[in-house]
Amino acid sequence: MKTKYPSKAILLAAGYGTRIQPLSDDLPKPMMPIWGKPSIAHMINLMKKFGVREILINLHHNAEVILNYFNDNPVKDVQVEFSYEPHILGTGGAIRKASWFIQDADFWVVNTDIVADISAEPFLREFGKKDKPISALWLHPELGPRTVEMKDNRISCFHSKHPGKSNTYTFCGLQLLSPAILRYLPKTAFSSTIEAYSAAMSDGHKISGISPDNTFWFDIGTISQYIDAHRQIIDAWKTQKPGACLFDKRQLDQISSLHRRGVTINGFAAIGSNVAVASDTKITDSVLWDNVTVRKSAQIKNAILARNSRAQGPVFEIAIQCDKCKNNNSLVVALASLGWQPSQTTAIPLGARGSARSFTRLINGNKSAIYIHYSTEREENLHYAEIAQFLLENQIPVPRILFDAPEICVTVMEDLGSSPLEEYAKEAGAGKLEAMYYRILRALNALHTIPVRYAQQAKIHLQSPFSPTLYKWERQLLEDHLLTRRLQMNHRAIRAIMNDLEEVAHKLTGTKGVLLHRDMQSSNIFIQNNHPYFVDFQGLRLGPPAYDVASLLCDPYVMLSTDMQDRLLDYYASRSANRKEILQTFWYAAVQRLAQALGAYGRLSALPGTERFAGYIKPAITMMARALNHISGLHALKALTRAF
């Protein structure tokens, strides 16, 4: 008997794409390109292979983008119709609304935020059995959340209490249904198919699960998943495994052209149309949509560059036009203050930092600025602009403030480029690096010699000065987040370390207080035109100058050699009015600062988005061991460093 192929399919394309915003505010997920072709176009090709000749696409979010695509790119050999939902209906509601389309025929329902390569045959065989199911769902036994329970191809539960355990699977967003499902759909406007399946199973119907071998499936619901899908597809093409059909070989010509123009590509680069990439650019595992411009020496890594965006410097997640960033009123206000049109300005998030703030580079033509949005959970963030102005007036190299609105927690500052000292140190030779440190130390000494009365007269909001209370807070940070939570040390060992740090704090208490940066590490010093500039100075307070100097010279981000460290310390001390005190307290200040840094690394490494700080724990321990070599006693701290 000849197999009957269902000829109808409903493609679900109405979702908001909240997990991948703001990109989905530019393009709805079904229209996001997968190796140069919209995800929905790949799904239509799969439906054609399944023998489908009639397709209904439900629409809601950004519907006009999808309609325009099909108007410009009519589908051959398939009749395509649309079902617009003024209010989103969910999968169940979409199917019920499409009853006129389904009539009495078996039909496919497919998500369009997946990429897939699978045969229709396993579904058709299941529907050809005597105990024909009311639906057959594609399930994956390894990927995804695995919340569906199945045994002997029969689904028993969609919300497993033990996800990821034996006999649990992930629904892949592709299913074959009998029109009999229509009578089990709730009559409410919004509904899911799970409600209908539960009712059908209670009525004795079978819901089948299909988990065939030799298939390809990937969810593209998040930025990382979308990028991973491209990587998996090109790997499948290279080995000619399932999923290879999703790769467009014309992309190879694009990549070759970029190589010839001096662009370095590591991993993969998926390139849209009308893309301009300057020479000396590095692209790693990234997707560039249509009409993108990438400026010279940019570094694009694990990123998506949305339509019409302009990229410069490092891009590690997305670049997108500001008019596509919906519901961001504070950004609109900041752009208005600069006189920049959102439609002509690109936003490039610069990654999470450990200070309750987000940083975004704004690019408008040949101009750029840094947009900062902060939380008042860190009260000192409110005073960044006033402190910057004070420091500028006292000839300290810091960025100019272009706009400040504490009422909406926004500051816009001068863009100092993409070369923090941490990165500069990787490229510069030893001689060039040491010369730069001398410039930094001169600027730091200038900060330390600003008369405190100047800050008082200007009514600058200083943070609480260094004191036994602050030193205790810093070592408590170490105890809570590194020693207890991360290393799980025993109470006796922790108490011994805390006693050592109390001794360190005692050595620092009573030294003359000067205006301190408080976080003088290499990531807070930017190099522009061979000159250093300080950022992240909102923690300005009174304290021992050795603390700032130790923060700089014992920085785990830049592991200076001991010889260079000694020369730089001697240089700063020689310019100080308190040379003897600097030399006596420096190594104690280094231990105190590194204890605080280790506590911060322990805390940040446990938070989503800042896990990378775990990589700095070992260098910080190494630098602390170096400092302890200059101090007698402190045996518990020395034992801690030896344990690493």
C-alpha positions in Angstrom: 0.0 0.0 0.0 1.4 3.4 -1.0 2.3 5.7 1.9 0.0 8.8 2.1 2.0 11.9 2.8 0.1 14.7 4.7 0.0 17.7 2.5 -0.7 20.4 5.0 1.5 22.1 7.6 1.1 24.9 10.2 4.3 26.8 10.8 4.4 28.6 14.1 5.9 32.1 13.7 4.0 34.4 16.1 6.3 34.3 19.2 8.0 37.4 20.7 11.5 35.9 20.9 12.0 37.2 24.4 15.0 35.0 25.1 16.9 36.6 22.2 15.8 40.2 22.5 16.8 42.8 21.4 17.7 40.9 18.2 14.1 39.7 17.8 13.0 43.3 17.9 14.9 43.7 14.6 14.1 40.4 13.0 11.6 37.9 14.4 13.2 34.5 15.1 11.7 32.8 12.0 13.5 35.4 9.9 16.9 35.2 11.5 19.4 33.9 8.9 20.9 30.4 9.3 23.9 30.4 7.0 22.3 33.1 4.9 18.8 31.8 4.7 15.9 32.6 7.1 15.1 29.9 9.6 11.5 29.7 8.2 12.8 29.2 4.7 14.8 26.1 5.9 11.7 24.8 7.5 9.7 25.2 4.3 12.3 23.2 2.5 12.0 20.5 5.0 8.2 20.5 4.6 8.6 20.2 0.9 10.7 17.1 1.4 7.8 15.8 3.6 5.5 16.2 0.6 3.7 19.2 2.0 1.9 21.4 -0.6 -0.1 23.8 1.6 1.4 25.8 4.4 -0.3 28.1 6.9 1.9 30.5 8.9 0.6 32.1 12.1 1.8 35.7 12.7 1.9 38.2 15.5 5.2 39.8 16.5 6.9 41.7 13.7 4.5 40.1 11.3 5.2 42.7 8.5 8.8 41.5 8.3 7.7 37.9 7.5 5.0 39.1 5.1 7.5 41.3 3.2 9.9 38.4 2.9 7.3 36.1 1.3 6.1 38.9 -0.9 9.6 39.3 -2.3 10.4 35.6 -2.2 7.4 33.6 -3.3 7.6 29.8 -2.6 7.5 27.5 -5.6 5.3 24.5 -5.6 3.7 25.3 -2.3 0.6 27.4 -1.5 1.4 29.7 1.5 -1.3 31.4 3.6 -1.2 33.4 6.8 -3.2 33.5 10.0 -2.7 36.8 11.8 -3.3 36.8 15.6 -4.1 40.3 17.0 -3.5 38.7 20.4 -1.1 35.8 20.6 -2.9 32.5 20.9 -0.3 29.9 21.8 0.1 26.6 19.9 -3.3 25.2 20.9 -5.1 28.5 20.0 -3.3 28.7 16.7 -4.4 25.2 15.7 -8.0 25.9 16.7 -8.0 29.1 14.7 -6.7 27.1 11.7 -9.5 24.5 11.8 -10.7 25.9 8.4 -7.3 25.0 7.0 -7.0 21.6 8.6 -10.5 20.3 7.9 -10.3 16.5 8.1 -6.7 15.8 7.1 -3.6 14.8 9.1 -1.2 17.8 9.4 2.2 18.9 10.6 2.8 21.5 13.2 6.3 22.9 13.3 8.1 25.6 15.3 10.2 28.0 13.2 12.8 28.8 15.9 14.5 25.5 15.3 16.7 24.1 12.6 16.2 20.5 11.6 17.1 17.7 9.3 14.9 14.6 9.6 12.8 12.2 7.5 9.0 12.0 7.6 9.1 8.2 7.4 9.2 7.4 11.2 6.1 9.6 11.8 4.2 8.1 8.9 5.0 4.6 10.1 3.6 5.5 13.5 0.4 6.9 11.9 0.1 3.8 9.8 -0.2 1.5 12.8 -3.5 -0.1 13.9 -3.4 1.9 17.2 -2.8 5.1 15.3 -1.9 7.9 17.7 -3.7 11.2 17.8 -0.3 12.9 17.6 3.3 11.9 17.1 6.0 14.2 18.5 9.7 14.3 17.6 11.6 13.8 20.9 15.4 14.1 21.5 17.0 11.8 24.1 20.0 13.9 24.9 19.7 17.7 24.1 17.5 20.2 25.8 15.7 20.1 29.1 14.2 16.6 28.8 10.9 17.1 30.5 8.8 14.6 28.5 8.5 11.1 29.8 8.1 8.2 27.3 8.2 4.5 27.3 7.8 2.2 24.3 7.1 5.2 22.1 4.1 6.2 24.2 4.2 9.6 26.0 2.9 9.5 29.6 3.9 12.9 31.0 4.9 16.3 29.6 6.2 17.8 32.9 8.5 15.2 34.4 9.3 15.6 38.1 12.7 14.2 37.2 13.9 16.0 34.1 17.1 14.6 32.6 16.6 11.2 34.1 16.2 7.9 32.3 13.2 7.8 29.8 13.0 11.6 29.6 13.2 13.5 26.4 13.0 17.0 24.9 10.2 17.9 22.5 11.9 19.2 19.3 9.0 21.4 18.0 7.9 19.2 15.2 4.8 16.9 15.3 2.3 15.1 13.1 -1.3 15.4 14.3 -4.7 13.9 13.5 -7.6 16.4 13.0 -9.2 14.5 15.9 -7.1 16.7 18.2 -9.4 19.7 17.4 -12.2 18.4 19.7 -9.8 18.4 22.7 -8.5 21.9 22.3 -9.8 24.3 24.9 -12.3 26.9 23.7 -10.3 29.7 25.4 -8.4 32.1 23.1 -5.0 31.2 24.4 -4.0 27.5 25.0 -1.2 25.0 24.6 -1.4 21.7 22.9 -0.4 20.0 26.2 -3.9 20.8 27.6 -5.4 19.0 24.5 -3.0 16.1 24.8 -3.8 15.6 28.5 -7.5 15.6 27.7 -7.0 13.2 24.8 -4.9 10.8 26.9 -7.6 10.8 29.6 -10.0 9.7 26.8 -7.8 6.8 25.9 -5.9 8.3 23.0 -2.2 7.5 22.4 0.3 10.3 22.1 3.4 8.9 20.4 7.0 10.0 20.7 9.5 9.6 17.8 13.2 9.5 18.5 15.0 8.3 15.4 18.7 8.1 14.7 20.6 10.1 12.0 18.8 13.4 12.6 19.8 17.0 13.2 18.1 19.3 15.6 19.0 22.6 17.2 17.0 25.2 19.1 17.9 28.8 18.2 16.0 30.5 21.0 19.0 32.3 22.6 22.1 34.1 21.3 24.4 31.3 22.3 22.1 28.6 20.8 21.8 30.6 17.6 25.6 30.8 17.3 26.1 27.1 18.3 23.6 26.1 15.6 25.8 27.7 12.9 28.8 25.8 14.3 27.0 22.5 14.4 25.7 22.9 10.8 29.1 23.7 9.2 30.6 20.7 11.2 27.8 18.5 9.8 28.5 19.8 6.2 32.3 19.0 6.6 31.5 15.4 7.6 28.4 15.1 5.4 26.2 14.1 8.4 22.5 15.1 8.9 22.3 18.9 9.0 24.7 19.3 6.0 21.7 20.5 3.9 21.3 23.6 6.0 24.7 25.0 4.9 25.0 27.2 1.9 28.2 26.5 0.0 28.2 30.0 -1.4 29.3 31.1 2.1 32.7 29.6 1.3 33.2 32.3 -1.4 32.3 35.0 1.1 34.9 33.6 3.5 37.6 33.3 0.9 37.0 36.9 -0.2 37.4 38.1 3.4 40.7 36.1 3.8 42.0 37.8 0.7 41.3 41.2 2.1 43.3 40.5 5.3 40.5 39.4 7.6 41.4 36.7 10.1 38.6 34.1 10.6 38.8 31.6 13.4 36.1 28.9 13.7 33.4 30.2 11.4 31.9 33.4 10.0 28.4 33.5 8.5 28.2 36.5 6.3 25.0 38.3 5.0 24.7 40.4 1.9 26.2 43.8 1.4 28.6 43.4 4.3 31.8 45.5 4.5 34.6 44.2 6.6 37.9 46.2 6.9 41.3 44.6 6.9 43.1 43.6 10.1 39.8 42.5 11.6 39.4 39.2 13.5 36.1 37.3 13.3 35.6 34.2 15.5 32.4 32.1 15.5 30.1 34.9 14.6 27.2 35.8 12.4 27.0 39.0 10.4 23.5 40.0 9.1 22.8 42.1 6.0 24.3 45.6 5.5 26.8 45.4 8.4 30.0 47.5 8.5 33.0 46.3 10.5 35.8 48.8 11.0 39.5 48.2 10.9 41.0 46.1 13.8 37.7 45.2 15.2 37.5 41.9 17.1 34.2 40.0 16.6 33.9 36.9 18.8 30.8 34.7 19.5 28.7 37.6 18.4 25.8 38.5 16.2 25.9 41.8 14.2 22.3 42.8 13.4 21.2 44.5 10.2 22.7 47.8 9.4 25.0 47.8 12.5 28.5 49.3 12.6 31.1 47.5 14.7 34.4 48.7 16.0 36.7 47.5 18.8 35.6 44.3 20.6 32.2 42.8 20.0 31.5 39.8 22.2 27.7 39.4 22.0 25.7 41.7 19.7 25.8 44.9 17.8 22.4 46.4 16.9 20.9 49.7 15.8 19.5 51.6 18.7 16.0 52.1 17.2 15.6 48.3 17.5 16.2 48.4 21.2 12.6 48.6 22.3 11.4 49.8 25.7 14.8 51.4 26.6 13.7 54.9 27.4 16.9 55.8 29.2 18.9 55.0 26.1 16.6 57.3 24.0 17.2 60.1 26.5 20.9 59.6 26.4 21.0 59.6 22.6 18.8 62.8 22.5 21.4 64.5 24.8 24.1 63.7 22.2 21.9 64.8 19.3 22.2 61.3 17.8 19.3 59.6 15.9 18.6 56.0 17.2 18.2 54.8 13.6 21.8 56.0 12.8 23.4 54.7 16.0 24.7 51.2 16.8 24.8 49.8 20.3 27.5 47.3 21.3 27.2 45.9 24.9 30.7 45.6 26.4 30.1 42.7 28.8 29.3 42.3 32.4 31.4 44.0 35.1 31.5 43.5 38.8 30.1 46.9 39.8 26.3 46.7 39.2 26.7 48.6 35.9 26.4 47.8 32.2 28.5 49.4 29.6 27.5 49.9 26.0 29.5 51.5 23.2 27.4 53.8 21.0 28.6 54.4 17.4 27.2 57.2 15.3 29.1 57.8 12.1 32.7 58.5 13.1 31.7 59.4 16.6 31.4 57.1 19.6 30.6 57.3 23.3 30.2 54.9 26.3 26.7 54.6 27.7 26.6 53.5 31.3 23.4 52.2 33.0 23.8 51.5 36.7 22.0 50.2 39.7 21.8 52.2 43.0 22.6 49.0 44.9 26.1 50.4 44.7 25.5 53.9 46.0 28.9 55.2 44.8 27.7 54.8 41.1 25.6 57.9 41.6 28.7 60.0 42.1 30.8 59.0 39.1 30.1 62.2 37.0 30.9 64.7 39.8 34.1 62.9 40.7 35.2 62.8 37.1 34.7 66.5 36.8 36.7 67.1 40.0 39.6 64.9 38.8 39.7 66.6 35.4 39.8 70.0 37.1 42.9 68.7 39.0 44.6 67.5 35.9 44.0 63.8 36.5 43.6 61.8 33.2 40.0 60.5 33.2 37.2 60.5 30.5 35.1 63.5 29.9 31.4 63.1 31.0 29.1 63.9 28.1 25.8 63.4 29.9 24.7 62.5 33.4 21.2 61.8 34.6 21.3 60.2 38.1 17.5 60.3 38.2 17.4 57.5 35.6 20.8 56.0 36.6 22.5 56.9 33.3 25.9 58.4 32.5 27.5 58.8 29.0 31.2 59.3 28.9 34.0 59.8 26.4 35.0 56.6 24.6 38.6 55.9 25.4 38.8 53.0 22.9 39.3 49.3 23.4 42.8 49.1 24.9 42.8 48.7 28.7 46.2 48.2 30.3 45.4 44.5 30.7 45.3 44.1 26.9 48.0 46.6 26.2 50.4 44.5 28.4 49.9 41.5 26.2 51.1 43.3 23.1 53.7 45.6 24.4 57.3 44.5 24.9 58.9 44.7 28.4 60.5 48.1 27.8 57.5 49.7 26.3 55.3 48.3 29.1 57.6 49.6 31.8 57.6 53.1 30.3 53.8 53.1 30.3 53.8 52.1 34.0 56.0 55.1 34.8 53.4 57.3 33.1 50.7 55.7 35.1 52.6 56.1 38.4 53.2 59.8 37.7 49.4 60.2 37.2 48.7 58.1 40.3 51.1 60.3 42.3 49.3 63.4 41.1 46.1 61.9 42.4 47.6 61.1 45.7 49.0 64.6 46.1 45.7 66.5 45.5 45.1 68.3 48.8 42.2 66.7 50.6 40.7 70.1 51.3 40.1 70.5 47.5 37.6 67.6 47.6 36.0 69.0 50.7 35.7 72.5 49.2 34.2 71.0 46.1 31.8 69.0 48.2 32.8 65.8 46.5 31.1 62.7 47.8 33.9 60.5 49.1 33.3 56.9 50.3 34.1 56.0 53.9 37.8 56.1 54.5 40.0 53.1 55.1 39.6 52.0 58.7 39.5 48.9 60.8 35.9 48.5 59.7 36.7 48.6 56.0 39.6 46.2 56.4 37.4 43.8 58.2 34.8 44.0 55.4 37.5 43.2 52.8 38.7 40.1 54.7 35.1 39.1 55.3 34.6 39.1 51.6 37.5 36.6 51.3 36.1 34.4 54.1 32.6 34.2 52.8 33.1 33.8 49.0 36.5 32.1 48.6 37.4 30.3 51.8 34.0 29.1 52.9 31.9 28.8 49.7 34.4 28.0 47.1 37.2 26.2 48.9 35.0 24.9 51.8 37.8 25.2 54.3 37.3 24.2 57.9 36.6 26.7 60.6 39.9 26.5 62.3 41.9 27.1 59.2 39.7 30.1 58.3 40.1 31.6 61.7 43.9 31.4 61.4 43.8 33.2 58.1 41.5 35.9 59.4 43.9 36.4 62.4 46.8 36.9 59.9 44.7 39.5 58.0 43.9 41.3 61.2 47.6 41.7 61.8 48.0 43.0 58.2 45.2 45.6 58.7 46.9 46.7 62.0 50.1 47.5 60.1 48.1 49.7 57.6 45.9 51.5 60.2 47.2 54.9 61.2 49.1 55.6 57.9 48.5 59.0 56.5 45.4 59.1 54.3 45.4 60.5 50.7 42.8 60.5 48.0 42.7 56.9 46.7 41.3 55.5 43.5 40.6 52.3 45.5 40.5 50.0 42.4 43.7 50.7 40.6 43.9 47.6 38.5 44.8 47.2 34.8 41.2 46.8 33.6 40.5 50.3 35.0 43.3 52.0 33.1 42.8 52.7 29.4 45.6 53.5 26.9 44.7 56.0 24.2 47.4 57.6 22.0 50.0 56.3 24.3 48.5 58.1 27.3 46.9 56.4 30.3 43.4 57.3 31.5 41.7 56.2 34.8 38.2 54.9 35.0 36.0 53.3 37.7 37.1 55.9 40.3 33.7 56.2 42.0 35.1 54.5 45.1 37.3 57.6 45.7 38.2 57.8 49.4 41.0 58.5 51.9 43.4 55.7 52.6 47.1 54.6 52.5 48.7 55.4 49.1 50.4 52.0 49.2 47.0 50.4 48.7 46.6 52.0 45.2 50.3 51.3 44.3 49.9 47.6 45.4 46.6 47.3 43.4 48.6 48.4 40.3 51.9 46.6 40.7 50.5 43.3 42.2 47.6 43.1 39.8 46.7 39.5 38.9 45.5 40.6 35.5 49.1 41.6 34.6 51.7 39.5 36.2 54.7 41.9 36.3 58.1 40.3 36.8 59.6 40.8 40.3 62.4 42.9 38.9 60.0 45.3 37.1 57.8 45.4 40.2 60.7 46.4 42.4 61.9 49.1 40.0 58.4 50.6 39.7 57.8 50.5 43.5 61.1 52.3 44.0 60.1 54.9 41.3 56.8 55.7 43.0 58.5 55.8 46.5 61.1 58.2 45.2 58.4 60.7 44.1 56.5 60.4 47.3 56.9 62.7 50.3 56.6 59.6 52.5 59.1 57.2 50.8 59.9 55.3 54.0 56.3 54.7 54.9 55.5 53.6 51.3 58.3 51.0 51.4 57.3 49.8 54.9 53.6 49.3 54.1 53.6 48.3 50.4 53.7 44.5 50.9 51.2 44.6 53.6 48.9 46.7 51.4 49.5 44.1 48.6 48.3 41.2 50.9 45.3 43.3 52.0 44.3 44.2 48.4 44.8 40.6 47.1 42.6 39.3 49.9 39.9 41.6 48.8 40.4 40.7 45.1 40.3 37.0 45.9 37.0 37.5 47.8 35.6 39.4 44.8 36.7 36.7 42.3 35.1 34.1 44.5 31.8 36.0 44.5 31.8 37.0 40.8 32.8 33.5 39.6 29.6 32.1 41.2 27.3 34.6 39.3 25.9 34.1 35.8 27.8 36.2 33.2 30.9 36.7 35.3 32.1 33.1 35.7 35.4 34.1 34.0 36.7 35.7 37.2 37.5 32.2 38.5 40.5 32.2 36.1 42.1 35.0 38.2 42.1 33.2 41.5 45.3 31.2 40.8 47.3 34.3 39.6 46.1 36.3 42.7 47.3 33.5 45.0 50.6 33.5 43.1 50.9 37.3 43.6 50.0 37.0 47.3 52.7 34.4 47.8 55.2 36.8 46.3 54.1 39.6 48.7 54.3 37.2 51.7 57.9 36.5 50.9 58.7 40.0 52.0 56.8 39.6 55.4 57.8 37.6 58.4 55.1 35.5 60.1 51.6 35.2 58.6 51.9 31.4 58.5 48.3 30.7 57.8 48.2 32.9 54.7 51.5 31.3 53.5 50.0 27.8 54.0 47.0 28.9 51.9 49.2 30.0 49.0 51.2 26.7 49.2 48.0 24.7 49.0 47.6 26.1 45.4 
